[in-house]
Amino acid sequence: MLSRPILALAAASFGIGTTEFVIMGLLPEVAESFGVSVPRAGLLVSGYALGVAVGAPLVAIATARLPRKTALLVLMGVFLAGNLGCALAPSYGFLMLARVVTAFAHGAFFGIGAVVASGLVPRAQRAQAVALMFTGLTLANVLGVPFGTALGQVAGWRATFWAVLGLGVIAAAAIAAFVPGGLPGSRGGLAGEFRSLRRWAVLLPMLVSTLASVSLFTVFTYIAPLLTEVSGLTPREVTGALLLFGIGLTLGNLAGGRLADRRLMATVIGSFSALVAVLVLFAFTSRAAIPAVLTLPVWGALVFALVSPLQVWVVEAATDAPNLASTLNQGAFNLGNATGAALGGGALTLGMGYGSLPWLGAGIAALALGLVLTARRGDVGAGAVGPVVAGPVPVPVETCSAGSR
């Protein structure tokens, strides 16, 4: 299944994931550099996520009729410009603006990339293909975030963004070289696609995607101060803890894609159930270094076991608008990122301790699980199981097919 086009997409997702997540490990350094509080620096996470959420529909419209390869390259150009702005930012406000600009490329890139990746493989392996593309995002947490955090601590946080800029150049070159050309953009009207997204069957998985991210980022945005102030880790040890978390993300992402091709809704329900339990456990294990570190990879695995199943669910539900739905679901994920970061920051401002944030994350995950359990027969496609329908997960692809390669 691993092909050069999917590897090129994974390389780009590695760069995008690194620039999105590395700021969390650098919050204390950024806050000190601009003389702001850590919760205010945490709004850089919210700003990026809101940029994705707002930018996803706008960029989807702007790139709808572009050939897929051209659209991906344009988006990588926006990504490079935004990271250059981050590296040169003279003020907190400028850094926020540069983060938002970078974020505008995020949703459409993963939306278009998921459609392209799923068209490169047989129908029964499409969730796994999407998971492989997202492996770049998880490896960003295994390699990009820990080493970016370490680089920022040693050479200053700006050095991290210069390094990400270099990664982006390599990824853009790989897309130019390996992603097939001649894949046309949208052939239908965008108005019709937007109308199809008003159905609850489409909105439900998007809402669940949002809540999954709220649960994660309520806690993970402040993981560095949580691990230092509550668990007792040193800043250098936080880097190792983030590495273990990233390993969990990668393994969970691959497992989620494989399981979703077999039983989509069972994978979603089981992952959310376990996620609630692990976050409750983390509220206790976070009080000591070793238990906290051991909990992190399990938490990460469960979080990213949901990514490709949720992406497949929303695209399958929107059979007449898969491309737009794929892009907008990335906006939903990142709306959750912004909401979670702001919710966690607000809780801290109101006096909640870092160690209490996992309780908040568990409650939100439980809410998402409750919504999943409301899914009725017909709310999802043939990939659903249990209370819905059993069978493989066909992901509609308008412009790509395995036979066209």
N, C-alpha and C positions, 0 to 999 in steps of 0.2 A: 504493500500500500504506500510505503514511503517513496515518493517521486520527487524529482527536482522542483517542480512547481509548488508542491506542498511544503517542501523544505524552505523554499524562498519565502512563502507566506509565513511559515513558522519563524524564520529569521526576523521578518518585519514585526511580527507579534512579540518577539523577544525584546526588540528595541522599544516598542510602544509600551509593553508591560513594565519595562525597567523605568522609563520616565514617569509612568503613572505611580508606581508603588515606592520608588526609592526615596521620595520626599518624606515618607513616614519615618524612615530610619535617620533622617537628617533634621527632623523638626527642632531639636534643641539647638543645633548649629545655626539653622536659618533664623530661629527666633532671636538668638544672641546677636547675629550679624545685623539685623534690622531693628533691634531693640523692641521687640514685641513679645507678648506672652506665648507660651506653647499652645494654648487653645486657639489663639488668633492665627498662629502659624499653621495650625491644623486646618484652617479655612482654605489653605492652598489645595488641600485634598478636595474639599467641597467645590472650590472654584473649577478645578479640572473636571470633576464629575458633572457639574452643571453645564460645563462647556460641551461635554459629550451629549448630555440629555437634550440641550437646546440645539446643538449643532447637528445632531443626527438627522432630524427631518429636513433641516435646511440644506445640508450637504447632500442628502438623498435626492432632493429635488434638483440641485445644481448639477449633479453627476449622473442623473437617471439615464440620459440618452448617450452618455459617453461609452465607448468600448470598455470592457471590464479592465483590461490591462492599463489603458490610458487613465481611467479613474483611479486605479491603485497607485500609479506613479504620481498623479497630481496630489493625492492624499499624502504620499510620502514627502513631497515637496513642502506641504504645509507643516508636517511633522518636523522636518529639518529646520524650517524657519522659526518655529516655536521654541525648539530647544536651543537654538542660537540666542534667542531673546532671553531665555532662562539663564544661560551661561553669562550673559553680559548685563543682567538686570541691575540697575543702579539703586533701586528702591523696592520696598515690599509691594507697592502698587504695580510697578512695572513687571515684577516677577509674577504676580497674579494674572496680569494681562497676558503675558507670554504663556503661562500654563493654560489659560483658556484657549488661546490660539492653537496650541498643540493639541488640545482636546478635540477641536473641531474635526480633526482627521480620524479620530479614534473610532467612533461608532460606525461610520460608513466603511472604514477599512475592514473591520471585523465582519460587518454585515455582508459586504461584497465578497470578502475572502471566504466566508463560510459557504456561500453559494457556489463559488468556484471550486473550493476543495471538495464539497460533496458531489460535484459533478465529475470528479476524476476517478471515481471508484464505483463498483457495483452498488445497486440500491441497498442491499442488506448490510453494507459497511459504511453508510454515509455518516452515522453518528460518530463512528470511530475516526473517519476522515476529518470531521470538524474538531474532534478532540485532539488529533495530531497537530492541526493548525494551532489550536490553543495551547499545545505543549510549549510553544515559544513563550506564551504568557506565563505559564507555570515555571519554566526554566528561568524566566526573569526573576522570579522569587528565589529560586535555588542559587543562581549565580549573580544575576544583575543586581538585585537588591542588597544582598550581603556584601558583595565586593564593592558595589557603589557606595554603600554606607561606610565601609572601611576606607575607601578612597577619600570620601568627603571628610571623614574624621582626621585623616592624615594630611591631606593636601587642600582642604577647604571644599565646601559643598559645590562651588562652581566647577571644580575639576570633574565632578561626577557628570554634570550636564555636558561638558566638552566630550567626555568619553561616550555618552549616549549619542551625541551628534555623530561621532565616528561610526557607531553601530548602525545608525540610520542610513548613512551613505552606503555601507556594505549591503544592507538589506535592499535598498532601492536598486542597486546594481544587480542583485540576484533576481529581483522581480523583472527587471528589464531583460535579463538574459534568459530566464527559464519559464516564466508564466506565458502560456500560449496567447498569441495575438488573435484578432479576428472574432473575439467573443463580444457580441453586440450588447448594448444596454437595453433598457426597458423598451418593450415594443407596444405596450398598452398605455392608456392614459393614467397619469398620477391621481387624478380626481377619483377615478374608479377604484384605484388601489386604496386610497385613504378611506373611501366609503366602506370598503370591506373590513376595515380595522375597527369599525364601530361595534362589531359583534362581541358579546360577552365571552364566547368561546375563544376569541383571539386576545381579548383584554385580560382574561384570567391568568394565563401563563405569564403575560407581561407584568402583571401586578405581583405574581409570585416571584418572578425574577428580581423585581425591585426590592421586595422584602428580604430576599436572600442576601442581597448586597447590604441592605440596612443592618441586618444582623451582624454581618462580617465587619463592616467599617465602624460600627458603634464601638467596637473593641479594638480592632486592628489599627485604626488610625493612631491610637495612643499606646501601641504595644511597646514602644521603646521606653517611655517613662513608667509604664506598668511593670515591665520586667526589671527596671533598675530600682524603682522606689518600693514596690510591693514584693517582688520575688527576690530581690537582693543581687541581681546580676550586675556586673560592671559593663560599661559601654562596649568594651571589646567582646565580652561574652554575649551581648545582645546580637552581635553579628553572627555568631555560631548558632544561636537560637533561631534567628531568621532563616539560616540555611536549612535547618531541620524542618521548619515550617514549609519552606519551599519544596523540599523533597516530598513532603506529604501532599502538597498541591499537585505535583507532577504525577505521582502514583494514583491519586484520587481521580484526576482528570482522565487518565488513560483507562482506569477501571470503569469510570462512569460512562465513557463512550462505548466500551464493549458491552456493558450491562444494558445500556439503553437500546442498543440494536436488538436485544433479546426481549426485554420487558421494560418499556419506557416508564410507565407510571409507577410500577413497583420500585424502580430505581429511585424515582423522585420521592416517593413516600418513605421508603426505607432510609434514604440519606437524610431527609429532614428530621425523622424521628431520632436517628442517632446523633444528629447535630445538636438538637435540644439537650440531649443527655450529656454530651461532651462539654457544652458550654456551662451547664450547671456544675459539672465536675471541675471545670477550670476555675470557677469561682472559689473553690477550695484549694486546688493544687497550685494556683497562682501565688499562694502565700509562702511558698518555699521554692528554692531555685531548681532543684532536680525534678520534682513533680511537675513544675510549670513547663520546663523544657521538654519533658516526655509527653506532655499533653498537646503541645503545639503541632507536631506532625499529624496527629490523629485529627485534630480540628481542621487543619489544612486539607487533609485528604477528603473529609466529608464536605467541606465547602466547595471544592472544585469537582467533586463527583457530580455536582448538580449542574455545572456550566453547560456542557454539551447536551444533556437531556432537556434542559429548559430551552435551549436554543432550538433544538429539533421540535419540541412540543409547540412552540409558538409559530414556527414556520409551517409545520404540518397543519395547524389549525387555520392558518391563513393560506389556504391552497390557491386562492386566486390573487394573492399579493405576497408571494414568498420573499421577494427581494427587499421590498420596503419593510415587511415585518421583521426580517432578519436584522436590518439596520436599526429599526426602532427598538428592538429588544436590547440591543447594546446601549441605547439611550436609557432604557428602563433599568438595566444593571447599574449604570452610572448615576442615574437619579437616586438610586438606593445608596450608592457610594457617598454622594453629597449629603443626603439626608442622614445617613449613619454617622458621618464625621461631625455634622452639625449637632445631631442629637447627643453624641458622646461628649462633645465640647460643652453643650448646654448643661448636661448633667454634672460635669466637672465644675462648671462655673457656679452651679447651685449648691455645691458642697459635696456631691457624691465622690467617693474616692475611686482611684483607678481600679482597685481590686473589686469594686462592685459592678463594673461595666459588663462582665460576662453574664450577670443576671439579666441585664437589660437586653443583651444580645440573644439570650435563650428565650426570653418572652417574645421577641419579634420572630424568631424562627418558629416558635410554636404557633403564632398567628398565621404564618405562611403555610405550615402544615395543615392547619384547619381549613384554609382556602383550597388547598390541593384536594382534600377529602371531600369538598363540595362538588368536584368535577362530576358531571353526570354523563350518562351514555350519549355519545355523539359530540361531547365537548372537545375531544381530541381525536386524532386520526387513528389509523390502524395500528399505531404503535402502542396504544394504551392497553393496560392489562388490569386484572383484578376487577374492580367495580365497573370498568369501562369496557374495552374490547381487547382481545389478545391478537398478537401477530407482529410482523416486522414493521419497521418504521420507514415508510417511504417519504423522502424529503423532496418536494416539488422543486425542480430546477428548470427555469425557463430557457436559460442560455447555454448551459453546459451539460454534457453527457459523457459518460465513460466511453461511449463508442466514437466520440468525436476526436479522441486523442490519437 
